[in-house]
Each structure stands twice: as structure tokens, then as C-alpha cells.
Amino acid sequence: MNLILFGPPGAGKGTQAKRLVEQRGMVQLSTGDMLRAAIASGSELGQKVKGVLDRGDLVTDEIVIALIEERLPEAEAAGGAIFDGFPRTVAQAEALDVMLAKRGQKIDSVVRLEVDEPALIERITKRYAEQGRSDDNPETFVNRLARYNADTAPLLPYYREQGKLVEVDGMGAVEAVAASIDATLTVVA
């Protein structure tokens, strides 16, 4: 099973993906984690990515798609992938569909975590204070949220038209959100 966890920055996608990895053995393909690993490596690509993320911008499709494609064999061996932070644009969604089709696979479900912007700002402010992630500072977050609304939100109709979009209230406790996601995946599987 391949699924996408969808929602704005700070919606809890990473938290829910990690839980699904532990419970279902799937591979989490988190572009955020992949990009942070590139930064931590100190490589030329990592330095370039750091500059982009520090501005609150998105890295190019080519870089992100290459990172995802590199990890697909691992996901296949585990029985599926959880795409977290990808795709972010319709162009990336189309590229993902093509990549998976070439491998005889598809996206089975898209789970959208619905949250409101004031709550997101609270979550990010708290996460920034606790973890100090440069992409979580308040100014950067406002830019990320604006980019999400402009670039990523159009994915909703893309997946809704395919009949793959399921919406889950992301404002509850982690356990309640997890139970809602599990209920939707039981229907898909």
C-alpha cells in the first residue's frame, strides 16, 4: 500500500507517519527528513538545500523527485510507502504517478490532516522552541504556509477527482488522529 499524508507544515504528518512505520512496517519517505539529512551531511547539495529552506522556499522538483525515486526499492521491499511532504505540487504528483506506474504501483490513499492556521502557528512556535529547527522560525513558517496554500492546496482536487482523498480531523490528540487514519486505511486495504 502506498499512501500520502497530506496537510500544511506542522499538521502532524511526520508524527503519524512514524506511527504507521512502527505498526505496519511501511517505509516513510519524508522529503523533510531527506533534505535535513542532506544538510547535516555538509555536502554541496546540503548547503544549497539549507539556503533554500532557511528562506522558507521549496527545493526544486528535480532534487525532490530524485530523492524519492532513490528510495522506492526500499519501500517496495517493505510492502509500501508513506509519502510525507511529497508531492507538494500537481507536477510532482504527476511525476509520482508516472514513477509508480513504471513499477506497477500506484497511490492507494491520500489522507489529508485538516487543521486550522492559528493552531499551526502554536504548534510550530512550540516545535521551534523545543527543537530549534531553522525552517520552523515564525517568519519562515508564515512563508511556508503561504507557499503551501498557493502551491500545494491544488493537490486536493487532483486526488479528490481520482477518488483517493480522505479527510481526517488533525486537531485531536495524536491517538485520536491515529485511530481515524487507521479506520480509513482499513477501508482501502
Solvent accessible surface area in square Angstrom, and as a share of the most:
residue,aa,sasa,rsa
1,M,58,0.26
2,N,8,0.04
3,L,0,0.00
4,I,1,0.01
5,L,2,0.01
6,F,7,0.03
7,G,6,0.06
8,P,13,0.08
9,P,7,0.04
10,G,10,0.10
11,A,2,0.02
12,G,24,0.23
13,K,25,0.11
14,G,26,0.25
15,T,69,0.40
16,Q,4,0.02
17,A,0,0.00
18,K,103,0.44
19,R,33,0.12
20,L,0,0.00
21,V,47,0.27
22,E,146,0.65
23,Q,117,0.52
24,R,95,0.35
25,G,44,0.43
26,M,11,0.05
27,V,17,0.10
28,Q,27,0.12
29,L,0,0.00
30,S,7,0.04
31,T,2,0.01
32,G,17,0.16
33,D,59,0.31
34,M,20,0.09
35,L,11,0.05
36,R,75,0.27
37,A,64,0.49
38,A,15,0.11
39,I,46,0.23
40,A,91,0.70
41,S,78,0.50
42,G,43,0.41
43,S,48,0.31
44,E,150,0.67
45,L,70,0.35
46,G,1,0.01
47,Q,120,0.54
48,K,124,0.52
49,V,1,0.00
50,K,89,0.38
51,G,28,0.27
52,V,22,0.13
53,L,30,0.15
54,D,55,0.29
55,R,141,0.51
56,G,2,0.01
57,D,43,0.22
58,L,49,0.24
59,V,15,0.08
60,T,71,0.41
61,D,45,0.23
62,E,130,0.58
63,I,33,0.17
64,V,8,0.05
65,I,36,0.18
66,A,60,0.46
67,L,31,0.16
68,I,0,0.00
69,E,84,0.38
70,E,136,0.61
71,R,68,0.25
72,L,3,0.01
73,P,70,0.44
74,E,85,0.38
75,A,3,0.02
76,E,63,0.28
77,A,94,0.73
78,A,41,0.32
79,G,48,0.47
80,G,4,0.04
81,A,0,0.00
82,I,0,0.00
83,F,0,0.00
84,D,11,0.06
85,G,10,0.09
86,F,1,0.01
87,P,4,0.02
88,R,59,0.21
89,T,30,0.18
90,V,50,0.29
91,A,59,0.45
92,Q,6,0.03
93,A,0,0.00
94,E,88,0.39
95,A,30,0.23
96,L,0,0.00
97,D,38,0.20
98,V,82,0.47
99,M,14,0.06
100,L,0,0.00
101,A,68,0.53
102,K,168,0.71
103,R,91,0.33
104,G,73,0.71
105,Q,52,0.23
106,K,119,0.50
107,I,1,0.00
108,D,39,0.20
109,S,1,0.01
110,V,1,0.00
111,V,0,0.00
112,R,56,0.20
113,L,1,0.01
114,E,66,0.29
115,V,30,0.17
116,D,70,0.36
117,E,81,0.36
118,P,92,0.58
119,A,17,0.13
120,L,1,0.00
121,I,84,0.43
122,E,130,0.58
123,R,76,0.28
124,I,3,0.02
125,T,70,0.41
126,K,128,0.54
127,R,60,0.22
128,Y,83,0.32
129,A,86,0.67
130,E,117,0.52
131,Q,111,0.49
132,G,50,0.48
133,R,50,0.18
134,S,56,0.36
135,D,11,0.06
136,D,0,0.00
137,N,35,0.18
138,P,69,0.44
139,E,138,0.62
140,T,10,0.06
141,F,2,0.01
142,V,92,0.53
143,N,50,0.26
144,R,38,0.14
145,L,12,0.06
146,A,57,0.44
147,R,77,0.28
148,Y,16,0.06
149,N,69,0.35
150,A,71,0.55
151,D,42,0.22
152,T,7,0.04
153,A,30,0.24
154,P,59,0.37
155,L,1,0.00
156,L,25,0.12
157,P,60,0.38
158,Y,43,0.16
159,Y,2,0.01
160,R,128,0.47
161,E,148,0.66
162,Q,72,0.32
163,G,68,0.66
164,K,39,0.17
165,L,29,0.15
166,V,43,0.25
167,E,73,0.33
168,V,6,0.03
169,D,92,0.47
170,G,2,0.02
171,M,78,0.35
172,G,37,0.36
173,A,65,0.50
174,V,75,0.43
175,E,128,0.57
176,A,55,0.43
177,V,8,0.05
178,A,8,0.06
179,A,62,0.48
180,S,46,0.30
181,I,0,0.00
182,D,42,0.22
183,A,61,0.48
184,T,23,0.13
185,L,0,0.00
186,T,99,0.57
187,V,133,0.76
188,V,57,0.33
189,A,99,0.77
